[in-house]
Amino acid sequence: MNTSSSSHDELLTAAIDRFWDAVPPTWNRIRTNVRGIAAEHFDISVEQFHILRHIRKGLASASQLADERQISRAAVSQTVNTLVEKGLILRRQEAEDRRFVHLALSEEGNRLLDAIFQENRAWMRAKMETLAPAELEGVIQAMDVLKRTFEET
């Protein structure tokens, strides 16, 4: 093995180690903050938040949500019922197949998610505002590299 190959292997190992030191704990703190905002400020559970988020991303049926969340269809239905009662989700039966119930966020559901994400962005901004411009540029560059590296092809 030549020196440049050995150096590359060492850098690769160091990059992977830094990834595991930084990304999971950072993501966990962000998720914890989002969950806290949802529960404390908007009176929705973590599971309710996830259902709302996945519906916004385009999952439109209880079975799709159950598959994505890896929970029972009954658990999803119970959560959806609660969110419908709170006025955060709308149900629509398909005209062609009345067995299929299409789920969508209500205006209130969209406003609630927007508020949660806005509050979380403000929290993240406060955490990052002490970074120097060069550090912020480094974070942006690193995130772009990670995204590109791990994109599905």
N, C-alpha and C positions, 0 to 999 in steps of 0.2 A: 504494500500500500504506500503510495507516495504522500508527501507532506501536504499537498493541497487537498487530497482526498481525506486525509486524517483531520485536517483543519475544518473541512466542510462537515464531516461527521460530528465533530465536537460542537460546531455552531448549530447544526441540526438538533442535536441532543439538548443543547442549552435553550434553543427556541421552544422546543416541545415542553421542557421543564418550566419555562417562564409562562407558557400558555396555561399549563395546569395550575401554576401558582396564582395567575391573575384572572383568567376568564371565569371559571366556576364560582369562586367567591364573589366576584363582582356581580355576576348575573344573579346569584342568590340574594345579594343585598338589594338589587333592583327589584327582583320579584317580591321580596319581603315588603319593600316599600309600597309597591303597587297593591299588593294584597291588603296591607294596612290601610291604605287610602280607601280601597273599595269597602272594606268592612267598617271602618271607623267613621268615614265621612258620608258614605252612601248606603250603608246598611245592606250590603249584599255579601254573600259568602264567597269564598274562593271559587267554589265550583260554579256558582252563578256567574261570577266574573268570566271564568273560562268559557262557559257556554255562550255568553254574549260576545266575547272576543272571536270565537270560532264561527258564529253566525255572521259576524261582520266580515270575516275572511271568505265567506261564501258557502259554508256548510249549511244546507237548507233543510235537513231532515233529522229526526231523532236517531235514526239508524246511523247516519253519517257521523253525528256527534258522539254516539256511543262508541263507534269504531275509533274515532280520533282520540277520545278521552280514555279509551280502554276501560269503560264501565258498562254496566248493564243498561239495556234500553229502558227498563223500568226506572232506574235512577235518573236517567236523562229526562224521561217523561215527567217525573216528579219535579225536577228542577225547572223544566220548561213551564209546567203548570204554575209554579210559583212566580216565575218571571212574567208570564201572561197576566196573572192577577195583579202584579205590580205595574203593569202597563208598559213593560220594557220590550216585550216580544209580541209580534202579531202572528197568528196562524191563518193560513189560507189553504183550503182544499183545492186540489187540481181538478179542473173540469173534466178532463179525460179519464182520470183515475182517482176517484174520491177517497181511495185508501191512502194516497200520498198527501201528506200535510206539509205544505211549504212553510218554513219558518223564516221570519225576517225581523230585524230590529225595528221598533217603533221610533218615532222622532225622539221620544223621551229616552229610549235605550241608546240611541246614537249620541244624544247630548250627555248622558251619563258616562259613556265610554270616553267621549272627548274630554270631559272634565277630569276623569281619572288620569288619562294620559297627559293632559296639560299640567296637572298637579305634579305628576311624576317627572315630567320634563323640567319643571321649575326646581324640583329637588335635585335632579341630576345637574342642572345648570349651576346651582349653588355649590355642589360638590366639586365641579370642574372649573369654576370661575377663577380660582387662584393659579391655574396653569398658565404659564407664559405662552405667547403666540407660537413659539417654536415647538413647545410641548404639545399644544393643541394640533398643530400641523402633523406632528409625529403620530398622535393618536389617530387622526383621520387617515393618514397613510397606512398605518398598521391595520386599521379596520378594513380598508379597501383591499389590502393584500390578503388578509384572512378570508374575507368574503370571496374573493377571486379564487383562492386556493381550495376552498371547500365547497364551491358551487357544484351542484349536480350538473353533469354534462350529458 
